[in-house]
Amino acid sequence: MGEQVEPDRAEGSPMSDLGRRLTRRREELGLTRKEAAERAGMAPGYLQYLEEEPATAPGMSALLRLAEALHTTVRDLVGGAVDLPPGPGRASPHPEFTELSRQECRALLATHGVGRVAVPTMSGPVIVPVNYSVVEGAVVFRTADGSTPAQAAGCQVAFEVDRIDEAFSQGWSVLVRGHARTVTDPDDVQHLTERAYSLPWVGGERDVWVRIDPLALTGRRITV
């Protein structure tokens, strides 16, 4: 089946699982739709069709070109590895390990919205995922009173975020270490509410704001 080209229209929201994966991977690489289409040797209108239509069935040739253009695999694009944990892939023959600068760490930290906070508790340290934002250089997240993430307040904690590229066995991680505190001033709470870009996926009443001011910010990257 040949490539179908839809008339150009304003960019919409991905409708299918494939469309969401294509859009997410393209945006992770910082590519416009036109740039990604040119890499894959296809019309931008066809890529728009794949990303936005609710039911698409591109041929293997198109999937292979897209996977190569987006530095991933057909398996990842179609969701074959959606339930597999990251990391089982083989290491590349010639990996390069580098330490990230503080500026690079700050930039990468601000690109994500889910990280892990290590919280000291009475029974020992516990690591839990949270939806977070970076506001004025600080890591902030919203949680519920009495929850495990809320126990970070008043403690020295560690916060980690990473990105793993399973297709190429490469990735990076950023580690924040600093003092966590609860934000209670009404003006500060309002400011965080307006500036935060990531909300708790778990839903419910999450009206406790926790702020981590970095004392140490380090990171590393593995490339091929």
C-alpha positions as CSV (number, residue, x, y, z in Angstrom):
1,M,0.0,0.0,0.0
2,G,1.5,3.4,-1.0
3,E,1.9,6.3,1.3
4,Q,-1.2,8.3,1.9
5,V,-0.8,12.1,2.0
6,E,-3.3,14.2,3.8
7,P,-3.8,17.9,3.0
8,D,-1.7,20.1,5.2
9,R,-3.5,21.3,8.3
10,A,-2.7,22.7,11.7
11,E,-0.7,20.3,13.9
12,G,-3.1,18.3,16.1
13,S,-2.8,15.8,18.9
14,P,-1.7,12.2,18.4
15,M,-4.7,9.9,18.2
16,S,-3.2,6.4,18.0
17,D,-0.6,4.5,20.1
18,L,1.7,4.6,17.1
19,G,1.1,8.3,16.6
20,R,1.9,9.1,20.3
21,R,5.1,7.1,20.1
22,L,6.2,8.8,16.9
23,T,5.4,12.2,18.2
24,R,7.1,11.6,21.6
25,R,10.3,10.2,20.0
26,R,10.4,13.0,17.4
27,E,10.1,15.6,20.2
28,E,12.7,13.9,22.3
29,L,15.1,14.4,19.4
30,G,14.1,18.0,19.0
31,L,12.9,17.4,15.4
32,T,10.1,19.2,13.6
33,R,7.7,17.1,11.7
34,K,9.2,18.3,8.4
35,E,12.8,17.5,9.6
36,A,11.7,14.0,10.7
37,A,9.9,13.3,7.5
38,E,13.0,14.4,5.4
39,R,15.2,12.1,7.4
40,A,12.7,9.2,6.7
41,G,12.4,10.1,3.0
42,M,8.6,10.7,3.2
43,A,6.2,13.6,2.8
44,P,5.5,15.7,5.9
45,G,1.8,15.2,5.2
46,Y,2.2,11.5,5.5
47,L,4.0,11.7,8.8
48,Q,1.2,14.1,10.0
49,Y,-1.3,11.4,8.9
50,L,0.5,8.7,10.9
51,E,0.8,10.9,14.0
52,E,-2.7,12.3,14.1
53,E,-5.1,9.8,12.6
54,P,-6.8,7.3,15.0
55,A,-6.2,4.2,12.9
56,T,-3.1,3.9,10.7
57,A,-1.4,0.8,9.3
58,P,1.9,1.9,7.6
59,G,3.9,-0.8,5.8
60,M,7.1,-2.2,7.1
61,S,9.2,-0.1,4.7
62,A,7.8,3.1,6.2
63,L,8.3,1.8,9.8
64,L,11.9,0.9,9.1
65,R,12.6,4.3,7.6
66,L,11.0,6.0,10.6
67,A,12.8,3.9,13.1
68,E,16.1,4.7,11.5
69,A,15.3,8.4,11.2
70,L,14.2,8.6,14.9
71,H,17.2,6.5,16.2
72,T,14.9,3.8,17.6
73,T,13.5,0.4,16.6
74,V,10.3,-0.7,14.8
75,R,9.6,-2.8,17.9
76,D,9.6,0.3,20.1
77,L,7.5,2.3,17.6
78,V,4.7,-0.3,17.5
79,G,4.8,-0.9,21.2
80,G,6.4,-4.4,21.2
81,A,8.6,-3.4,24.2
82,V,6.0,-1.4,26.1
83,D,5.9,-3.8,29.0
84,L,9.6,-4.6,29.2
85,P,11.8,-3.0,31.8
86,P,14.6,-0.8,30.4
87,G,18.2,-2.0,30.3
88,P,18.2,-5.6,29.0
89,G,19.8,-4.5,25.7
90,R,23.5,-5.2,25.0
91,A,26.2,-2.6,25.6
92,S,27.5,-1.0,22.4
93,P,31.0,-2.1,21.3
94,H,32.6,1.3,21.9
95,P,30.6,3.3,24.5
96,E,31.8,6.7,25.6
97,F,31.3,7.8,29.2
98,T,31.3,11.5,30.1
99,E,30.6,13.6,33.2
100,L,28.0,16.3,32.6
101,S,28.6,19.9,33.5
102,R,26.3,21.6,36.0
103,Q,24.8,23.6,33.1
104,E,24.1,20.5,31.2
105,C,22.5,18.9,34.2
106,R,20.2,21.8,34.7
107,A,19.2,21.8,31.1
108,L,18.4,18.0,31.1
109,L,16.6,18.2,34.5
110,A,14.2,20.8,33.0
111,T,13.3,18.6,30.1
112,H,11.5,15.9,32.1
113,G,8.5,15.7,34.4
114,V,9.0,12.3,36.2
115,G,11.8,11.5,38.5
116,R,12.7,9.5,41.6
117,V,13.2,10.9,45.1
118,A,15.1,9.0,47.8
119,V,13.5,9.7,51.1
120,P,14.9,8.7,54.6
121,T,12.2,7.0,56.7
122,M,12.1,5.2,60.0
123,S,12.5,1.9,58.3
124,G,15.3,3.0,56.0
125,P,15.6,4.9,52.7
126,V,12.7,4.6,50.2
127,I,12.8,5.6,46.6
128,V,9.5,6.7,45.0
129,P,8.6,8.3,41.6
130,V,7.1,11.7,41.5
131,N,5.9,14.2,38.9
132,Y,8.1,17.2,39.2
133,S,8.8,20.6,37.8
134,V,11.9,22.8,37.9
135,V,11.1,26.3,39.1
136,E,13.9,28.9,39.5
137,G,16.5,26.1,39.7
138,A,14.7,24.1,42.4
139,V,13.0,20.7,42.0
140,V,9.4,21.0,43.2
141,F,6.6,18.4,43.4
142,R,3.1,18.2,44.8
143,T,2.1,15.4,47.1
144,A,-0.4,14.5,49.8
145,D,0.1,15.0,53.5
146,G,1.4,11.9,55.2
147,S,2.6,10.3,51.9
148,T,6.1,8.9,51.5
149,P,7.2,11.8,49.3
150,A,6.0,14.3,51.9
151,Q,8.4,12.7,54.4
152,A,11.2,14.3,52.4
153,A,10.5,17.7,54.0
154,G,13.1,18.6,56.5
155,C,15.6,16.1,55.2
156,Q,18.7,15.8,53.0
157,V,17.4,13.9,50.0
158,A,18.5,12.7,46.6
159,F,16.5,13.1,43.4
160,E,17.3,11.4,40.1
161,V,16.0,11.6,36.6
162,D,17.3,9.8,33.5
163,R,16.7,9.0,29.9
164,I,17.5,5.5,28.4
165,D,17.8,4.9,24.7
166,E,17.3,1.1,24.5
167,A,17.8,1.0,20.8
168,F,21.4,2.3,21.0
169,S,22.3,1.3,24.6
170,Q,23.0,4.9,25.5
171,G,21.5,7.5,27.9
172,W,22.1,9.9,30.7
173,S,21.2,10.5,34.3
174,V,21.2,13.5,36.5
175,L,21.4,13.4,40.3
176,V,20.3,16.2,42.6
177,R,21.3,16.2,46.3
178,G,19.9,18.9,48.6
179,H,17.6,19.9,51.4
180,A,13.9,19.4,51.0
181,R,11.3,21.6,52.6
182,T,7.5,22.1,52.6
183,V,6.4,25.3,50.9
184,T,3.7,26.9,53.1
185,D,3.7,30.6,52.3
186,P,0.5,31.3,50.3
187,D,2.2,33.5,47.8
188,D,5.0,30.9,47.2
189,V,2.3,28.2,46.8
190,Q,0.5,30.3,44.3
191,H,3.7,31.0,42.4
192,L,4.5,27.3,42.2
193,T,1.0,26.5,41.1
194,E,1.3,28.9,38.3
195,R,4.8,27.9,37.2
196,A,4.7,24.1,37.5
197,Y,4.4,22.2,34.3
198,S,3.9,18.7,35.6
199,L,1.0,17.5,37.7
200,P,0.6,14.3,39.8
201,W,-0.6,11.5,37.6
202,V,-2.1,9.7,40.6
203,G,-4.7,12.5,41.0
204,G,-6.7,13.1,44.2
205,E,-5.9,15.8,46.8
206,R,-2.2,16.7,46.4
207,D,-1.9,20.1,48.0
208,V,1.5,19.7,49.8
209,W,4.3,21.4,47.9
210,V,7.8,20.1,48.5
211,R,10.9,22.0,47.3
212,I,14.4,20.6,46.9
213,D,17.1,23.2,46.6
214,P,20.2,21.6,45.0
215,L,23.4,21.6,47.0
216,A,25.1,19.2,44.5
217,L,24.1,18.6,40.9
218,T,25.9,15.9,39.0
219,G,25.3,13.8,35.9
220,R,26.8,11.4,33.4
221,R,26.1,10.3,29.9
222,I,26.9,7.2,27.9
223,T,27.0,7.6,24.1
224,V,28.1,5.4,21.2
